[in-house]
Amino acid sequence: MTLSIVIMAAGKGTRMKSSRPKVLHALAGRPMLAHVVDTTATLAATQQIVITGHGAEQVEATMRVACAEAPLQFVRQEPQLGTGHAVQQAVPVLPDEGITLILNGDTPLIAARTARALIEACAGERLALLTMSLDDPTGYGRIVRDGWGEQVLAIVEHKDATEAQRALNEVYTGVMAAPTRLLKGWLARLTNDNAQREYYLTDVVAMACRDKVPVVAAHPQSEVEVLGVNSPAQLAELERRYQRVQAERLMEQGVRLADPARFDLRGRLHCGQDVDIDVNCVFEGDVQLGDNVRIGAHCVVRNAVIEAGAVIHPFTHIDGDKDGVTVGEGALIGPFARLRPGARLGPEVHIGNFVEVKNSTLARGAKANHLAYLGDATVGERVNYGAGAITANYDGANKHRTVIGNDVHVGSNCVLIAPITLGDGATIGGGSTVSKDAPAGQLTVARAKQVSLSGWTRPRKTRD
């Protein structure tokens, strides 16, 4: 049966107090709307329609990048005259048959299993609503049932509800599935005869009852699936609830988190056995941690593969971006180290405090322990790269490569001006600025002769 998905994403989000459209505010590092699209991508829909309005151009441009593989169609709601009016904008592109599933772009954690259950409840013949009982239903539309509590008769918006109706705690979550043919007819009959002078999508429930179409309810497995975001406080609360779910999933797999309340996953994290993660660590993009990896406190790791037995000491920043970062088995990184895109570190490499590595390969056992920079470099085995040493890889227009052979010793405070090659076993004297290849097995020193001047005095300040 044909499945059409409609995602409402036209609202301004006034209570967010932001120039950014509400659905683009990030949850776990991705726009809220992108989370919804990620879920719908698993439902084998014939079409996915996103209704935009406030900040439409920004929302559409962002989603084309964030969900580039999703075949999204965009329709605009201008002006915004309510939820029913929003879905009316999708009618011209909806087919005449099948099922339409309606979701909200600011309710990001709806699960695919819940959406499937709602579609099955609809079955192309019934109006299916996703409902839930809440201790505090303030702000939600209330489900009104018959005197036996079985048949759904209507949804009454909070602002239009009587005191008796507000006492009901079963609420409509904003998600429904309907036979597309019937939905299009109901949408055509909507009016704005209510306190807000808006066209409410929820009015289709009463229409279905009048048309003798069964109205059924399905329920999510978790409240977090249906929590919407209308303010920064609600976004922060949902973030923590989401992160707690991710933390519990990892701990069930055997990952040891020092404090699951101080853990952030903003992408995908794959862990081997006996992984230890300290507090306040952030994982972004796609990260793989091998067996027995230890991540120290306050680290940020993005798009990286960290192989078995490696230790990432506290306050290390690893950002693989598009090129990725690889840390070899048994490597020691940090504290306060920075690995940038294209860093490829072999087994037992040591990268110490305030060392930055970019687009460089370090072979087994190479060490850069203090205050150094390696950019566009190929470093051999067992190299000792001294404190304060840098590769001068940029000439103002182009990048050039530095090649350092096996067993090279680079003294402290050296500048290696690329392109340059240091042969196997070469030693570069401390303080040297080297602009020519250094022969294998020899000491190369390139610094000015030391001079001491007798009788010299420091300049003194003149007094007015």
NORJOLIN-V587976 format. One record per residue. N is the residue number from 1. PSI is psi in radians with two decimals (999 if undefined). NEAR is the number of other C-alpha atoms within 8 Angstrom. Layout:
BEGIN
[[N:PSI:NEAR] [N:PSI:NEAR]]
END
This chain:
BEGIN
[[1:2.43:4] [2:2.28:8] [3:2.13:12] [4:2.39:14] [5:2.24:13] [6:2.18:14] [7:2.09:12] [8:2.09:14] [9:0.66:13] [10:-0.20:13] [11:2.68:10] [12:-0.63:9] [13:0.96:10] [14:-0.70:7] [15:-0.21:7] [16:-0.36:9] [17:0.92:7] [18:2.61:7] [19:-0.23:4] [20:2.36:7] [21:2.46:14] [22:-0.76:12] [23:-0.17:11] [24:-0.09:11] [25:2.48:10] [26:2.41:8] [27:2.15:10] [28:0.68:11] [29:-0.03:8] [30:2.61:11] [31:2.50:11] [32:-0.75:15] [33:-0.62:13] [34:-0.60:12] [35:-0.74:11] [36:-0.77:14] [37:-0.66:10] [38:-0.69:9] [39:-0.80:11] [40:-0.42:12] [41:-0.33:9] [42:0.02:7] [43:0.05:8] [44:0.82:7] [45:2.63:11] [46:-0.64:7] [47:2.61:10] [48:2.04:13] [49:2.22:13] [50:2.16:12] [51:2.01:17] [52:2.86:16] [53:-1.53:14] [54:2.22:8] [55:0.62:10] [56:-0.79:10] [57:-0.71:6] [58:-0.75:8] [59:-0.82:12] [60:-0.74:10] [61:-0.73:8] [62:-0.75:9] [63:-0.53:11] [64:-0.47:8] [65:-0.84:7] [66:-0.58:8] [67:0.96:10] [68:-0.50:8] [69:-0.17:4] [70:2.28:7] [71:1.28:7] [72:2.45:8] [73:2.48:8] [74:2.34:9] [75:2.66:10] [76:2.47:10] [77:1.80:12] [78:2.00:5] [79:3.13:5] [80:1.93:10] [81:0.54:9] [82:2.95:10] [83:-0.66:11] [84:-0.73:13] [85:-0.64:14] [86:-0.86:14] [87:-0.48:13] [88:-0.53:10] [89:-0.36:11] [90:-0.24:12] [91:-0.76:8] [92:-0.40:5] [93:0.01:5] [94:2.53:8] [95:3.07:7] [96:-0.19:6] [97:3.05:8] [98:-2.79:13] [99:2.45:16] [100:2.17:12] [101:2.20:13] [102:2.15:12] [103:2.98:12] [104:2.35:12] [105:-0.25:12] [106:0.27:12] [107:1.43:14] [108:-0.25:14] [109:0.37:10] [110:2.33:12] [111:2.62:8] [112:-0.66:10] [113:-0.60:6] [114:-0.75:11] [115:-0.72:9] [116:-0.70:9] [117:-0.64:9] [118:-0.71:14] [119:-0.73:12] [120:-0.65:7] [121:-0.59:11] [122:-0.90:15] [123:0.38:9] [124:0.08:9] [125:-0.36:9] [126:2.75:13] [127:2.05:15] [128:2.23:15] [129:2.48:13] [130:1.99:14] [131:2.87:13] [132:2.58:11] [133:2.23:8] [134:2.51:8] [135:-0.65:5] [136:1.67:5] [137:0.23:13] [138:2.28:6] [139:-0.31:7] [140:2.66:10] [141:2.38:11] [142:2.50:17] [143:2.11:14] [144:2.12:11] [145:3.01:11] [146:3.12:9] [147:-0.35:5] [148:-0.03:6] [149:0.39:7] [150:-1.08:7] [151:2.26:9] [152:2.22:13] [153:-0.59:12] [154:2.90:11] [155:2.24:13] [156:2.13:12] [157:2.58:11] [158:-0.76:11] [159:-0.37:6] [160:-0.05:8] [161:2.60:11] [162:3.00:6] [163:-0.71:6] [164:-0.70:7] [165:-0.60:10] [166:-0.34:12] [167:-0.26:6] [168:2.48:11] [169:0.00:11] [170:2.17:11] [171:2.73:14] [172:2.27:14] [173:-0.07:10] [174:0.07:8] [175:2.29:11] [176:2.80:12] [177:2.36:14] [178:2.65:15] [179:2.21:16] [180:-0.73:14] [181:-0.79:10] [182:-0.69:8] [183:-0.76:10] [184:-0.65:10] [185:-0.72:8] [186:-0.71:11] [187:-0.61:12] [188:-0.36:7] [189:0.02:6] [190:2.53:12] [191:2.95:7] [192:0.66:9] [193:1.34:6] [194:3.09:7] [195:-0.54:7] [196:-0.12:5] [197:0.72:7] [198:2.86:13] [199:1.89:12] [200:2.24:12] [201:-0.55:12] [202:-0.32:10] [203:-0.25:10] [204:-0.34:11] [205:-0.86:13] [206:-0.64:10] [207:-0.72:9] [208:-0.72:13] [209:-0.74:11] [210:-0.55:7] [211:0.12:6] [212:0.49:6] [213:2.18:10] [214:2.38:9] [215:2.07:14] [216:2.83:12] [217:2.50:10] [218:2.84:11] [219:2.48:8] [220:2.78:11] [221:-0.42:6] [222:2.50:6] [223:-0.57:8] [224:-0.43:10] [225:-0.47:12] [226:0.15:12] [227:2.11:9] [228:2.96:8] [229:2.16:10] [230:-0.09:12] [231:2.80:10] [232:-0.61:9] [233:-0.73:6] [234:-0.64:10] [235:-0.76:11] [236:-0.70:8] [237:-0.74:8] [238:-0.64:12] [239:-0.82:10] [240:-0.65:9] [241:-0.71:9] [242:-0.80:10] [243:-0.61:13] [244:-0.70:10] [245:-0.76:8] [246:-0.71:9] [247:-0.77:11] [248:-0.66:9] [249:-0.75:8] [250:-0.71:9] [251:-0.58:10] [252:-0.48:7] [253:-0.06:6] [254:-0.04:9] [255:2.39:13] [256:1.95:9] [257:2.23:12] [258:-0.65:8] [259:1.83:8] [260:-0.31:10] [261:-0.24:7] [262:1.14:8] [263:2.37:13] [264:2.17:10] [265:2.07:12] [266:0.79:11] [267:-2.30:10] [268:2.32:10] [269:2.11:10] [270:2.16:7] [271:2.45:10] [272:-2.82:9] [273:2.62:9] [274:0.78:10] [275:2.34:15] [276:2.26:12] [277:2.12:13] [278:-3.03:12] [279:2.70:13] [280:0.63:10] [281:2.53:16] [282:2.23:12] [283:2.21:14] [284:2.72:14] [285:-2.31:9] [286:1.98:10] [287:2.34:15] [288:2.23:11] [289:2.14:14] [290:-3.14:14] [291:2.46:12] [292:0.38:12] [293:2.48:16] [294:2.23:12] [295:2.08:13] [296:3.04:14] [297:2.59:12] [298:0.59:12] [299:2.62:16] [300:2.18:13] [301:2.13:13] [302:2.23:13] [303:1.22:14] [304:2.66:15] [305:2.10:12] [306:2.00:14] [307:2.99:15] [308:2.42:12] [309:-0.02:12] [310:2.62:16] [311:2.16:12] [312:1.88:14] [313:2.86:15] [314:2.67:12] [315:0.44:13] [316:2.47:15] [317:2.01:11] [318:2.03:13] [319:1.73:15] [320:-0.31:15] [321:-2.31:9] [322:-0.48:6] [323:-0.31:7] [324:2.88:13] [325:2.44:16] [326:2.27:12] [327:2.13:14] [328:3.00:15] [329:2.35:12] [330:0.16:12] [331:2.68:15] [332:2.13:13] [333:2.28:13] [334:-2.97:16] [335:2.88:12] [336:0.61:13] [337:2.81:15] [338:2.07:13] [339:2.16:13] [340:3.06:14] [341:2.39:13] [342:0.07:11] [343:2.19:15] [344:1.81:12] [345:2.23:13] [346:-3.06:15] [347:2.47:12] [348:0.39:12] [349:2.52:16] [350:2.15:12] [351:2.00:13] [352:-2.81:15] [353:2.34:11] [354:0.70:12] [355:2.34:16] [356:2.33:11] [357:2.25:12] [358:2.32:12] [359:0.82:12] [360:2.63:14] [361:2.23:11] [362:2.18:13] [363:3.06:13] [364:2.29:12] [365:0.04:12] [366:2.59:16] [367:2.33:11] [368:1.65:13] [369:-0.32:13] [370:2.33:12] [371:0.90:11] [372:2.86:15] [373:2.28:11] [374:1.92:11] [375:2.34:12] [376:0.91:13] [377:2.61:13] [378:2.03:11] [379:2.26:14] [380:-3.04:14] [381:2.52:12] [382:0.39:12] [383:2.46:16] [384:1.95:11] [385:1.97:14] [386:2.87:15] [387:2.38:12] [388:0.00:11] [389:2.52:16] [390:2.67:11] [391:2.12:14] [392:1.53:10] [393:-0.09:13] [394:2.19:9] [395:0.20:8] [396:-0.26:4] [397:-0.66:5] [398:2.72:6] [399:2.53:8] [400:2.75:10] [401:2.53:12] [402:2.26:15] [403:2.13:10] [404:2.09:14] [405:-3.12:15] [406:2.58:12] [407:0.44:12] [408:2.52:16] [409:2.03:12] [410:2.07:14] [411:3.01:15] [412:2.57:12] [413:0.69:12] [414:2.65:17] [415:2.13:12] [416:1.92:13] [417:1.91:13] [418:2.69:12] [419:2.41:8] [420:2.64:12] [421:2.30:11] [422:2.05:13] [423:2.84:14] [424:2.35:12] [425:0.09:12] [426:2.66:17] [427:2.28:12] [428:2.07:12] [429:2.51:13] [430:2.47:10] [431:0.15:11] [432:2.51:13] [433:1.92:10] [434:2.15:11] [435:0.00:8] [436:2.74:7] [437:2.49:9] [438:2.22:10] [439:2.65:10] [440:2.45:9] [441:0.12:9] [442:2.79:9] [443:2.22:8] [444:2.21:10] [445:2.29:9] [446:1.50:9] [447:2.75:7] [448:2.66:4] [449:2.40:4] [450:2.33:4] [451:2.37:4] [452:2.26:4] [453:2.04:5] [454:2.65:4] [455:0.03:4] [456:2.44:5] [457:2.62:4] [458:2.56:4] [459:2.57:4] [460:2.61:4] [461:2.42:4] [462:2.55:4] [463:2.39:3] [464:999:2]]
END
